[in-house]
Amino acid sequence: DAHRVFLAGQSMGGNGGWEYASSQQGLFAAVVVVCGYLRSHLYSNEEVVRRLHATPIWVFHGANDIVIPIRSSESIVSSLKKDESRAELRFTRYSHAPSPPMAQFQHLMGHGSYELAFRDARLFSWLLKQKCERCDGEGSQKFEDWVHG
């Protein structure tokens, strides 16, 4: 369904999610960023906010994340909230997120918030409610081109 394509990114993939969603307006029905940050090479933070005006977004971050401080998410969420007419914006702040479950990453306290976010049935219920009527419109990469190369 070209009207229900979602983008999710975690950590560095969260940065990629902000950047890719900004560059592909009209491709994603919703964006989910987990313990991410925004350091776009294509757009200023203000331009990212403008470009994602019509896109529902849910951001998750652990307050105890030692890899990417929560202020990274708080900053972009604050900027997004300034646009009072924007699409839905949610921000879940975990007071204590786990470390990633892999033994070699156990020292990365708080950076496993994806373990909480992607096990939360409310996220999937929310995603299934999102539908993007403009998602095959002009100015976006056509869904069929994106899927079929």
MIVEX-165482 format. One record per atom (N, C-alpha, C, CB): residue in three letters; x, y, z. Coordinates in steps of 0.02 Angstrom, whole numbers, padded with zeros to 5 digits, always signed. Glycine has a CB too. Layout:
<loros>
ALAXYZ/...
</loros>
This chain:
<loros>
ASP+00043-00059+00000/ASP+00000+00000+00000/ASP+00045+00062+00000/ASP-00048+00000+00061/ALA+00046+00097-00053/ALA+00088+00156-00061/ALA+00071+00212-00012/ALA+00084+00183-00132/HIS+00012+00207+00018/HIS-00009+00259+00065/HIS+00007+00242+00137/HIS-00084+00271+00058/ARG+00040+00185+00148/ARG+00057+00163+00216/ARG+00129+00138+00220/ARG+00009+00108+00238/VAL+00174+00178+00195/VAL+00246+00162+00200/VAL+00272+00202+00260/VAL+00285+00180+00133/PHE+00307+00167+00305/PHE+00333+00199+00365/PHE+00408+00196+00366/PHE+00304+00164+00428/LEU+00438+00244+00400/LEU+00511+00246+00407/LEU+00527+00247+00481/LEU+00541+00309+00371/ALA+00572+00202+00501/ALA+00595+00200+00571/ALA+00671+00197+00570/ALA+00565+00139+00610/GLY+00702+00234+00616/GLY+00774+00233+00622/GLY+00795+00238+00695/GLY+00806+00289+00581/GLN+00849+00206+00712/GLN+00874+00205+00780/GLN+00946+00228+00781/GLN+00867+00135+00812/SER+00963+00272+00827/SER+01031+00297+00837/SER+01055+00333+00774/SER+01079+00240+00856/MET+01108+00311+00743/MET+01131+00341+00681/MET+01078+00334+00627/MET+01198+00310+00658/GLY+01041+00279+00629/GLY+00986+00270+00583/GLY+00929+00319+00596/GLY+00959+00200+00589/GLY+00925+00345+00657/GLY+00877+00398+00671/GLY+00896+00462+00635/GLY+00874+00411+00746/ASN+00960+00478+00635/ASN+00984+00536+00596/ASN+00969+00525+00522/ASN+01060+00547+00607/GLY+00983+00466+00498/GLY+00967+00450+00428/GLY+00892+00454+00415/GLY+00992+00381+00410/GLY+00852+00435+00464/GLY+00779+00440+00457/GLY+00756+00511+00449/GLY+00745+00408+00517/TRP+00781+00556+00491/TRP+00763+00627+00485/TRP+00783+00653+00416/TRP+00798+00670+00540/GLU+00844+00636+00395/GLU+00869+00662+00332/GLU+00832+00633+00272/GLU+00944+00648+00325/TYR+00822+00567+00272/TYR+00789+00535+00215/TYR+00716+00555+00210/TYR+00795+00459+00221/ALA+00682+00557+00267/ALA+00611+00579+00266/ALA+00606+00650+00240/ALA+00580+00574+00336/SER+00653+00692+00258/SER+00653+00762+00234/SER+00664+00766+00159/SER+00707+00802+00270/SER+00705+00721+00133/SER+00721+00723+00062/SER+00667+00688+00020/SER+00788+00691+00049/GLN+00625+00649+00052/GLN+00574+00611+00015/GLN+00504+00630+00041/GLN+00585+00535+00023/GLN+00490+00693+00041/GLN+00423+00715+00061/GLN+00371+00679+00019/GLN+00415+00793+00054/GLY+00321+00654+00052/GLY+00268+00620+00015/GLY+00281+00547+00002/GLY+00258+00654-00050/LEU+00331+00518+00035/LEU+00342+00446+00028/LEU+00319+00409+00091/LEU+00417+00432+00015/PHE+00324+00441+00149/PHE+00311+00407+00211/PHE+00247+00431+00245/PHE+00370+00415+00258/ALA+00207+00384+00267/ALA+00145+00401+00304/ALA+00161+00421+00375/ALA+00097+00342+00303/ALA+00218+00398+00402/ALA+00239+00416+00470/ALA+00313+00400+00477/ALA+00197+00378+00523/VAL+00344+00435+00525/VAL+00415+00425+00540/VAL+00422+00411+00614/VAL+00457+00488+00519/VAL+00464+00362+00631/VAL+00479+00344+00700/VAL+00555+00350+00708/VAL+00453+00271+00718/VAL+00576+00389+00758/VAL+00647+00396+00772/VAL+00659+00375+00845/VAL+00672+00470+00760/VAL+00705+00329+00855/VAL+00720+00302+00921/VAL+00792+00319+00939/VAL+00707+00225+00924/CYS+00801+00352+00994/CYS+00866+00375+01020/CYS+00911+00401+00964/CYS+00902+00317+01056/GLY+00881+00444+00924/GLY+00917+00472+00867/GLY+00940+00543+00881/GLY+00873+00471+00806/TYR+00964+00574+00829/TYR+00988+00643+00831/TYR+00978+00671+00761/TYR+01064+00647+00854/LEU+00987+00736+00755/LEU+00981+00767+00689/LEU+01043+00808+00675/LEU+00917+00812+00685/ARG+01081+00785+00627/ARG+01139+00820+00601/ARG+01137+00812+00526/ARG+01206+00793+00633/SER+01092+00848+00495/SER+01080+00840+00424/SER+01136+00872+00382/SER+01013+00871+00405/HIS+01155+00837+00330/HIS+01204+00863+00282/HIS+01169+00896+00223/HIS+01250+00807+00257/LEU+01104+00886+00219/LEU+01065+00914+00163/LEU+01028+00978+00181/LEU+01016+00863+00138/TYR+01001+00981+00243/TYR+00956+01034+00261/TYR+00973+01061+00331/TYR+00884+01011+00259/SER+00956+01123+00343/SER+00960+01150+00410/SER+00905+01117+00452/SER+00953+01229+00411/ASN+00912+01121+00518/ASN+00860+01094+00562/ASN+00793+01126+00547/ASN+00879+01104+00636/GLU+00793+01192+00533/GLU+00731+01227+00517/GLU+00699+01200+00453/GLU+00745+01302+00511/GLU+00740+01183+00405/GLU+00715+01156+00342/GLU+00687+01086+00352/GLU+00770+01155+00288/VAL+00718+01046+00394/VAL+00692+00980+00410/VAL+00623+00987+00442/VAL+00740+00941+00458/VAL+00616+01033+00489/VAL+00551+01045+00521/VAL+00499+01065+00469/VAL+00558+01100+00576/ARG+00518+01110+00424/ARG+00471+01133+00372/ARG+00452+01075+00326/ARG+00502+01190+00331/ARG+00500+01036+00306/ARG+00487+00982+00258/ARG+00444+00926+00289/ARG+00553+00953+00234/LEU+00449+00916+00354/LEU+00411+00863+00387/LEU+00346+00888+00418/LEU+00453+00830+00440/HIS+00325+00947+00399/HIS+00264+00978+00426/HIS+00204+00932+00423/HIS+00249+01043+00388/ALA+00194+00897+00368/ALA+00134+00857+00357/ALA+00143+00783+00377/ALA+00114+00861+00285/THR+00200+00766+00405/THR+00215+00696+00420/THR+00207+00682+00495/THR+00286+00678+00398/PRO+00164+00635+00514/PRO+00160+00615+00584/PRO+00227+00584+00607/PRO+00102+00565+00595/ILE+00248+00602+00667/ILE+00313+00581+00693/ILE+00305+00558+00765/ILE+00366+00638+00688/TRP+00339+00503+00782/TRP+00343+00481+00852/TRP+00417+00471+00867/TRP+00301+00414+00865/VAL+00440+00505+00918/VAL+00510+00503+00941/VAL+00513+00468+01008/VAL+00541+00575+00945/PHE+00561+00423+01017/PHE+00573+00388+01079/PHE+00646+00400+01100/PHE+00558+00311+01072/HIS+00658+00408+01165/HIS+00727+00416+01189/HIS+00730+00401+01263/HIS+00753+00488+01173/GLY+00784+00371+01285/GLY+00796+00358+01356/GLY+00834+00416+01388/GLY+00834+00293+01365/ALA+00810+00439+01445/ALA+00843+00494+01480/ALA+00914+00475+01503/ALA+00802+00516+01541/ASN+00924+00410+01510/ASN+00989+00385+01534/ASN+01035+00363+01478/ASN+00979+00328+01582/ASP+01021+00381+01416/ASP+01061+00360+01358/ASP+01130+00394+01361/ASP+01025+00378+01291/ILE+01182+00353+01367/ILE+01250+00381+01371/ILE+01283+00388+01302/ILE+01294+00338+01416/VAL+01251+00361+01250/VAL+01279+00365+01183/VAL+01255+00428+01148/VAL+01260+00302+01141/ILE+01190+00437+01146/ILE+01161+00497+01116/ILE+01118+00530+01170/ILE+01118+00479+01051/PRO+01140+00585+01197/PRO+01103+00617+01251/PRO+01031+00634+01230/PRO+01138+00681+01273/ILE+00986+00629+01277/ILE+00915+00642+01263/ILE+00904+00712+01236/ILE+00873+00631+01325/ARG+00947+00759+01252/ARG+00938+00827+01227/ARG+00938+00829+01150/ARG+00992+00874+01254/SER+00968+00779+01118/SER+00967+00775+01045/SER+00895+00768+01020/SER+01010+00715+01020/SER+00857+00724+01051/SER+00786+00717+01032/SER+00745+00775+01057/SER+00758+00651+01059/GLU+00758+00797+01118/GLU+00720+00853+01146/GLU+00726+00916+01103/GLU+00744+00869+01218/SER+00784+00926+01075/SER+00796+00985+01033/SER+00754+00984+00970/SER+00870+00989+01015/ILE+00754+00929+00933/ILE+00715+00926+00871/ILE+00640+00925+00887/ILE+00734+00864+00829/VAL+00620+00891+00941/VAL+00550+00890+00960/VAL+00527+00961+00977/VAL+00538+00842+01020/SER+00568+00997+01013/SER+00552+01067+01030/SER+00543+01109+00967/SER+00607+01097+01073/SER+00587+01100+00919/SER+00581+01136+00855/SER+00517+01117+00818/SER+00642+01123+00811/LEU+00501+01052+00817/LEU+00441+01028+00783/LEU+00378+01056+00817/LEU+00439+00952+00783/LYS+00378+01061+00883/LYS+00320+01085+00920/LYS+00305+01159+00905/LYS+00330+01076+00995/LYS+00354+01196+00884/LYS+00344+01267+00869/LYS+00296+01276+00810/LYS+00410+01301+00854/ASP+00292+01225+00768/ASP+00246+01225+00711/ASP+00179+01199+00736/ASP+00274+01182+00650/GLU+00137+01244+00760/GLU+00075+01224+00793/GLU+00024+01191+00746/GLU+00044+01284+00825/SER+00033+01198+00682/SER-00015+01168+00635/SER+00013+01105+00603/SER-00034+01218+00580/ARG+00069+01080+00629/ARG+00099+01021+00599/ARG+00058+00958+00612/ARG+00170+01011+00626/ALA+00075+00904+00578/ALA+00043+00840+00588/ALA+00059+00816+00659/ALA+00066+00787+00534/GLU+00028+00762+00679/GLU+00037+00736+00747/GLU+00111+00724+00763/GLU-00002+00670+00755/LEU+00128+00743+00825/LEU+00196+00733+00851/LEU+00190+00701+00919/LEU+00235+00800+00854/ARG+00225+00646+00929/ARG+00227+00613+00995/ARG+00300+00607+01016/ARG+00193+00543+00992/PHE+00310+00612+01081/PHE+00378+00604+01109/PHE+00372+00562+01172/PHE+00411+00673+01124/THR+00404+00504+01171/THR+00406+00461+01230/THR+00476+00464+01259/THR+00386+00387+01212/ARG+00479+00486+01321/ARG+00542+00493+01358/ARG+00542+00439+01412/ARG+00549+00565+01389/TYR+00587+00390+01404/TYR+00593+00338+01454/TYR+00641+00363+01508/TYR+00619+00271+01422/SER+00621+00358+01570/SER+00666+00380+01624/SER+00725+00333+01629/SER+00628+00383+01691/HIS+00714+00269+01614/HIS+00769+00221+01617/HIS+00760+00170+01560/HIS+00772+00185+01686/ALA+00800+00177+01508/ALA+00799+00129+01453/ALA+00856+00079+01464/ALA+00807+00165+01383/PRO+00848+00018+01439/PRO+00900-00032+01449/PRO+00960-00021+01402/PRO+00872-00102+01438/SER+01012-00059+01415/SER+01067-00064+01367/SER+01045-00109+01310/SER+01133-00091+01402/PRO+01077-00105+01252/PRO+01062-00153+01200/PRO+01073-00224+01226/PRO+01106-00141+01136/PRO+01035-00273+01203/PRO+01039-00340+01231/PRO+01101-00381+01213/PRO+00979-00378+01209/MET+01139-00360+01163/MET+01198-00398+01144/MET+01254-00386+01195/MET+01221-00378+01073/ALA+01289-00439+01214/ALA+01340-00435+01266/ALA+01393-00382+01252/ALA+01373-00503+01274/GLN+01414-00376+01190/GLN+01466-00327+01174/GLN+01444-00255+01180/GLN+01491-00339+01105/PHE+01378-00243+01189/PHE+01352-00175+01195/PHE+01320-00161+01263/PHE+01301-00162+01141/GLN+01329-00205+01310/GLN+01299-00197+01376/GLN+01322-00134+01412/GLN+01314-00257+01419/HIS+01380-00109+01394/HIS+01406-00048+01426/HIS+01372+00016+01401/HIS+01482-00043+01415/LEU+01331+00011+01350/LEU+01298+00070+01320/LEU+01231+00083+01355/LEU+01288+00060+01244/MET+01235+00099+01418/MET+01176+00109+01460/MET+01127+00158+01428/MET+01197+00135+01529/GLY+01064+00137+01426/GLY+01010+00180+01402/GLY+01001+00183+01327/GLY+01021+00247+01427/HIS+01047+00152+01290/HIS+01043+00157+01217/HIS+01001+00101+01185/HIS+01113+00155+01188/GLY+00969+00062+01226/GLY+00926+00009+01200/GLY+00853+00026+01205/GLY+00939-00055+01238/SER+00836+00089+01198/SER+00765+00109+01204/SER+00722+00078+01149/SER+00759+00185+01202/TYR+00753+00055+01095/TYR+00715+00021+01043/TYR+00685-00044+01070/TYR+00760+00005+00983/GLU+00716-00073+01121/GLU+00689-00133+01153/GLU+00620-00118+01183/GLU+00737-00159+01207/LEU+00611-00058+01207/LEU+00546-00037+01235/LEU+00499-00012+01181/LEU+00557+00018+01288/ALA+00525+00030+01136/ALA+00483+00061+01086/ALA+00451+00009+01039/ALA+00523+00111+01045/PHE+00491-00037+01014/PHE+00465-00084+00964/PHE+00429-00143+00994/PHE+00522-00109+00922/ARG+00424-00144+01061/ARG+00382-00194+01094/ARG+00317-00164+01119/ARG+00419-00226+01153/ASP+00308-00101+01105/ASP+00249-00064+01128/ASP+00194-00069+01076/ASP+00266+00010+01142/ALA+00141-00104+01093/ALA+00085-00115+01045/ALA+00054-00048+01024/ALA+00032-00159+01077/ARG+00059+00003+01067/ARG+00030+00068+01049/ARG+00065+00098+00988/ARG+00036+00116+01108/LEU+00130+00085+00980/LEU+00165+00110+00921/LEU+00135+00081+00857/LEU+00240+00093+00926/PHE+00124+00016+00858/PHE+00098-00017+00798/PHE+00025+00002+00784/PHE+00105-00093+00804/SER-00013+00010+00837/SER-00082+00034+00828/SER-00082+00104+00797/SER-00120+00035+00895/TRP-00037+00147+00822/TRP-00031+00215+00796/TRP-00010+00213+00722/TRP+00020+00256+00837/LEU+00040+00173+00706/LEU+00063+00168+00637/LEU+00007+00147+00590/LEU+00122+00118+00631/LEU-00032+00098+00611/LEU-00086+00073+00568/LEU-00141+00124+00557/LEU-00115+00010+00598/LYS-00144+00175+00599/LYS-00193+00229+00590/LYS-00169+00282+00541/LYS-00210+00261+00657/GLN-00104+00280+00524/GLN-00076+00332+00480/GLN-00086+00313+00408/GLN+00000+00342+00495/LYS-00108+00361+00369/LYS-00117+00351+00297/LYS-00099+00416+00263/LYS-00191+00329+00280/CYS-00061+00411+00211/CYS-00036+00470+00176/CYS-00067+00474+00107/CYS+00042+00469+00172/GLU-00115+00519+00099/GLU-00148+00526+00034/GLU-00103+00558-00018/GLU-00212+00567+00042/ARG-00053+00596+00003/ARG-00009+00631-00044/ARG+00053+00589-00061/ARG+00013+00698-00014/CYS+00057+00529-00037/CYS+00119+00490-00040/CYS+00138+00463-00108/CYS+00115+00435+00006/ASP+00104+00479-00160/ASP+00129+00462-00226/ASP+00126+00524-00271/ASP+00087+00405-00257/GLY+00127+00581-00238/GLY+00119+00644-00274/GLY+00184+00672-00301/GLY+00088+00694-00230/GLU+00177+00726-00336/GLU+00233+00762-00366/GLU+00281+00785-00311/GLU+00208+00822-00408/GLY+00345+00782-00326/GLY+00395+00803-00277/GLY+00419+00747-00233/GLY+00368+00858-00235/SER+00392+00688-00241/SER+00415+00631-00202/SER+00437+00576-00250/SER+00360+00605-00154/GLN+00477+00532-00225/GLN+00497+00475-00263/GLN+00436+00429-00267/GLN+00559+00438-00232/LYS+00417+00408-00326/LYS+00359+00365-00333/LYS+00371+00299-00296/LYS+00344+00352-00407/PHE+00320+00275-00262/PHE+00325+00214-00223/PHE+00349+00155-00266/PHE+00258+00197-00192/GLU+00320+00149-00324/GLU+00338+00093-00367/GLU+00412+00096-00388/GLU+00293+00091-00430/ASP+00436+00158-00401/ASP+00507+00166-00419/ASP+00552+00147-00360/ASP+00521+00239-00443/TRP+00529+00167-00301/TRP+00568+00154-00240/TRP+00573+00079-00226/TRP+00536+00189-00181/VAL+00516+00044-00234/VAL+00514-00028-00220/VAL+00549-00069-00274/VAL+00441-00052-00213/HIS+00537-00050-00337/HIS+00562-00090-00392/HIS+00626-00065-00423/HIS+00509-00094-00445/GLY+00655-00014-00392/GLY+00722+00008-00411/GLY+00725+00056-00467/GLY+00762-00048-00428/
</loros>
